[in-house]
Amino acid sequence: MCIAGKGRAEHLVVNWLLALLLVLAAPLALRAVAAAEPLRLVVLGDSLTAGYGLPAAEAFPVKLQAALKARGHDVVIDNAGVSGDTASAGAARLDWSVPDGTQGVILELGANDALRGVDPAVTEKALDAALARLKERGIPVLLAGMLAPPNMGADYKARFDALYPALAAKYGVPLYPFFLDGVAGQGSRLNQADGMHPTAEGVDVMVAGILPAVEAWLGTLKAGTPG
């Protein structure tokens, strides 16, 4: 082989090796870019997440995002809470409230159902539909449970309180049993004058309470496992 021919052959081999390295490195580069992007979450709920009676900066999703970031989690949380929504209303708007690209949903609905005495079977059907739709779209869920107030009667309370654990088991999603844990019935420091909606300090208590469950759930999202 002449020197010129040998040089061209070596040049082709080098180019081939570089092309091969680029092909092999591309998936790694794409994963690195994906890892650098924040997890995009949505809180789909009612006035308890919308931030009724509070400045926007004091709403639950905003404070939860701040708490997670302070603990090293790169997340962006959209507030899809609508004051007054029942479980049925929230489920009906799910597709336009949870945009494509959402990587996880905290589902918090049902408080208004309990306050209005809605048949627990209706609430369960609506939440079931929401969970089924999110599963169909491949979006993991953390279900935030609610407890009926005692004044609704023992039978109603038993039926209502049981629906959240049942749905969590049916769909294999994590359950935070009581969204208002540590706040409900705790007086004016944690609740607004209506006795139903949290103050800014009450939201802090809610965030602190749910934070371990959210962090555990985020671990499954980052690992790419369902739940």
C-alpha positions as CSV (number, residue, x, y, z in Angstrom):
1,M,0.0,0.0,0.0
2,C,1.3,3.5,-0.8
3,I,1.8,6.0,1.9
4,A,-1.1,8.1,0.7
5,G,-3.4,5.1,0.7
6,K,-2.3,4.1,4.1
7,G,-3.0,7.6,5.4
8,R,-6.5,7.6,4.0
9,A,-7.2,4.2,5.6
10,E,-6.0,5.4,9.0
11,H,-8.1,8.5,8.6
12,L,-11.2,6.4,7.9
13,V,-10.5,4.1,10.9
14,V,-10.2,7.2,13.2
15,N,-13.4,8.6,11.8
16,W,-15.2,5.3,12.3
17,L,-14.0,5.1,15.9
18,L,-15.1,8.6,16.6
19,A,-18.5,7.9,15.1
20,L,-18.8,4.8,17.3
21,L,-17.9,6.7,20.4
22,L,-20.5,9.3,19.6
23,V,-23.2,6.6,19.2
24,L,-22.2,5.0,22.4
25,A,-22.0,8.2,24.3
26,A,-25.3,9.7,23.1
27,P,-27.6,7.7,25.5
28,L,-25.4,8.7,28.4
29,A,-25.5,12.3,27.4
30,L,-29.3,12.2,27.1
31,R,-29.6,10.6,30.5
32,A,-27.4,13.3,31.9
33,V,-29.6,16.1,30.4
34,A,-32.7,14.4,31.7
35,A,-31.2,14.0,35.2
36,A,-30.4,17.7,35.2
37,E,-34.0,18.7,34.6
38,P,-36.3,19.1,37.6
39,L,-39.1,16.7,38.3
40,R,-42.4,18.2,37.2
41,L,-45.2,17.6,39.7
42,V,-48.8,18.7,40.0
43,V,-50.9,19.0,43.1
44,L,-54.5,18.4,42.0
45,G,-56.8,19.4,44.7
46,D,-59.4,21.8,46.2
47,S,-59.1,24.9,48.4
48,L,-56.7,23.2,50.8
49,T,-54.1,23.1,48.1
50,A,-55.3,26.2,46.1
51,G,-54.4,28.4,49.2
52,Y,-57.8,29.7,50.0
53,G,-57.6,32.9,52.1
54,L,-53.8,33.1,51.8
55,P,-51.3,34.9,49.6
56,A,-50.2,32.8,46.6
57,A,-46.7,32.4,48.1
58,E,-48.3,30.7,51.2
59,A,-50.2,28.0,49.3
60,F,-49.3,24.4,50.0
61,P,-47.7,23.5,46.7
62,V,-45.4,26.6,46.9
63,K,-44.3,25.7,50.4
64,L,-43.9,22.1,49.6
65,Q,-41.7,22.9,46.6
66,A,-39.5,25.2,48.8
67,A,-39.2,22.5,51.5
68,L,-38.2,19.9,49.0
69,K,-35.6,22.2,47.3
70,A,-34.2,22.9,50.8
71,R,-33.6,19.2,51.1
72,G,-31.9,18.9,47.8
73,H,-34.7,17.8,45.6
74,D,-34.9,19.5,42.2
75,V,-38.7,19.8,41.6
76,V,-41.2,22.2,40.1
77,I,-44.7,21.9,41.6
78,D,-47.7,23.3,39.8
79,N,-50.7,24.3,41.9
80,A,-53.9,22.8,40.3
81,G,-56.1,23.4,43.3
82,V,-59.5,24.9,42.8
83,S,-61.5,26.1,45.7
84,G,-64.8,24.4,46.1
85,D,-64.0,21.4,44.0
86,T,-65.5,18.1,44.9
87,A,-63.8,14.9,43.9
88,S,-66.1,14.7,40.9
89,A,-65.3,18.2,39.8
90,G,-61.5,17.6,40.2
91,A,-61.7,14.3,38.2
92,A,-63.6,16.0,35.4
93,R,-60.9,18.6,34.8
94,L,-58.0,16.3,35.3
95,D,-56.7,16.2,31.7
96,W,-56.4,19.9,31.3
97,S,-55.2,20.5,34.9
98,V,-52.4,17.9,34.6
99,P,-50.4,18.8,31.4
100,D,-48.4,16.4,29.3
101,G,-44.9,16.0,30.7
102,T,-46.1,15.8,34.3
103,Q,-44.0,13.2,36.2
104,G,-46.1,12.9,39.3
105,V,-49.4,14.0,40.8
106,I,-50.3,14.5,44.5
107,L,-54.1,13.9,44.4
108,E,-55.9,15.8,47.2
109,L,-59.7,15.7,46.8
110,G,-62.7,14.8,48.8
111,A,-62.8,17.3,51.7
112,N,-65.7,19.2,50.2
113,D,-67.6,15.9,49.6
114,A,-67.4,15.1,53.3
115,L,-68.5,18.6,54.3
116,R,-71.5,18.5,52.0
117,G,-72.4,14.9,52.9
118,V,-71.9,13.6,49.4
119,D,-72.5,9.8,49.3
120,P,-69.1,8.2,49.8
121,A,-69.8,5.9,46.9
122,V,-69.9,9.0,44.6
123,T,-66.6,10.3,46.0
124,E,-65.0,6.9,45.6
125,K,-66.2,6.6,42.0
126,A,-64.7,10.0,41.2
127,L,-61.4,9.3,42.8
128,D,-61.3,5.9,41.2
129,A,-61.8,7.5,37.8
130,A,-59.0,10.0,38.5
131,L,-56.6,7.3,39.5
132,A,-57.5,5.2,36.5
133,R,-56.9,8.1,34.2
134,L,-53.6,9.0,35.7
135,K,-52.5,5.3,35.5
136,E,-53.6,5.2,31.8
137,R,-51.4,8.3,31.2
138,G,-48.5,6.7,33.0
139,I,-48.3,9.3,35.8
140,P,-47.4,8.1,39.3
141,V,-49.7,9.3,42.1
142,L,-49.4,10.1,45.8
143,L,-52.9,9.9,47.3
144,A,-53.6,12.4,50.0
145,G,-56.4,11.1,52.2
146,M,-59.1,12.9,54.0
147,L,-61.2,12.0,57.1
148,A,-64.9,12.9,57.5
149,P,-65.8,15.2,60.4
150,P,-67.4,13.4,63.4
151,N,-70.6,15.4,63.0
152,M,-71.5,13.5,59.8
153,G,-72.3,10.4,61.9
154,A,-70.5,7.2,62.6
155,D,-71.8,5.3,59.6
156,Y,-71.0,8.0,57.1
157,K,-67.5,8.5,58.7
158,A,-66.7,4.8,58.5
159,R,-67.7,4.6,54.9
160,F,-65.9,7.8,53.8
161,D,-62.7,7.2,55.8
162,A,-62.3,3.7,54.3
163,L,-62.4,4.7,50.7
164,Y,-58.9,6.2,50.6
165,P,-57.0,3.1,51.9
166,A,-59.1,0.9,49.6
167,L,-58.3,3.0,46.5
168,A,-54.6,3.2,47.4
169,A,-54.5,-0.6,47.7
170,K,-56.4,-1.1,44.4
171,Y,-54.1,1.1,42.4
172,G,-50.9,0.3,44.3
173,V,-50.2,4.0,45.1
174,P,-48.8,5.4,48.3
175,L,-51.3,7.0,50.7
176,Y,-50.8,9.9,53.1
177,P,-53.7,9.0,55.4
178,F,-54.9,12.5,56.5
179,F,-53.9,15.6,54.6
180,L,-54.9,17.9,57.5
181,D,-53.1,15.9,60.2
182,G,-51.9,18.1,63.0
183,V,-54.0,21.0,61.8
184,A,-57.7,20.0,61.8
185,G,-59.4,21.2,65.0
186,Q,-56.3,22.8,66.3
187,G,-57.6,26.3,66.8
188,S,-57.0,29.8,65.4
189,R,-53.2,29.6,65.2
190,L,-53.4,26.9,62.6
191,N,-56.8,27.5,61.1
192,Q,-58.5,30.5,59.6
193,A,-61.7,32.0,61.1
194,D,-63.9,29.5,59.2
195,G,-62.2,26.7,61.2
196,M,-61.7,24.7,57.9
197,H,-58.9,26.3,56.0
198,P,-55.3,26.4,57.3
199,T,-53.4,29.6,58.1
200,A,-49.9,30.0,56.7
201,E,-48.6,28.4,59.9
202,G,-51.1,25.6,59.4
203,V,-49.7,25.0,55.9
204,D,-46.2,24.8,57.4
205,V,-47.5,22.0,59.7
206,M,-49.1,20.2,56.8
207,V,-45.9,20.4,54.7
208,A,-43.8,19.1,57.6
209,G,-46.2,16.3,58.1
210,I,-46.4,15.1,54.5
211,L,-42.7,15.7,53.7
212,P,-41.3,12.3,54.6
213,A,-44.1,10.6,52.5
214,V,-43.3,12.9,49.5
215,E,-39.6,12.3,49.8
216,A,-40.1,8.5,49.8
217,W,-42.4,8.8,46.8
218,L,-39.9,11.0,44.9
219,G,-37.4,8.3,45.4
220,T,-39.6,5.9,43.5
221,L,-40.0,8.5,40.7
222,K,-36.3,9.0,40.4
223,A,-35.7,5.3,40.3
224,G,-38.3,4.9,37.6
225,T,-40.5,2.6,39.6
226,P,-44.3,2.9,39.8
227,G,-46.2,4.3,42.7
